[in-house]
């Protein structure tokens, strides 16, 4: 029982610019490899979605995406929020387009960013084959690329953030929450607790890269980010997306226009000074 309460105290979430870039580059390399070899399996790790089997199971793969989008729509509906064609959506980690297609049926326009060139190529091919004209995709080659992303009404990301180290997850959310327009929605999933999980940047960068890493960000840090950016949290749900307890889906609405003076954009120089790196 003691481990349950203490683990989240041992997760480093703030690092220097140099360390952050090293982490992001490591993850970029891992997912570039996965996108080149097993793009569909890298999204849902079931053997039927391996490269040599995906053709016969493509319909099941795409159907799973529709159910994920329905989950978000149901949360919005029970909170009295309408999602629809007047809104734009930003999808972080669009992958091969599993969720991008059903999102395009809900929103006026979907902008999908992904770290893997291979996955993004599959997504673009699927979008073209479906004749979708309200989807734009972009390769996330550097974490700084998110700063040039357009403003949008709805943030959507599921089973994506979890594969990034905690400082990368926090920094990405810090940027994207600033991009959401007033009265817009943040819907995202990430693990806030993994049994016996600890994280320090120094130890992480000394270990050998692994395929399909899984990381957590303490819930207090997630809730603090949402508060700082003027969001009202409507629901935090434990979800089944990782197959274990501790994964949560957050649904929040931006109720305030946060001024530059009140909450400046992410400044990694400040992080560097505070962390002494």
Secondary structure by P-SEA (a helix, b strand, c coil): ccccccccccccccccaaaaaaaaaaaaaaaaaaaacccccccccccccccccccccaaaaaaaaaaaaaaaaaaaaaacccccccbbbbbcccccccaaaaaaacccbbbbbbccaaaaaaaaaaaaaaccccbbbbbccccccccccccccbbbbccccccccaaaaaaaaaaaaaaccccbbbbbccccccccbbbbaaaaaaccccccccccccaaaaaaaaaaacccccccccccccccccbbbbbbbbcccccccccccccaaaaaaaacc
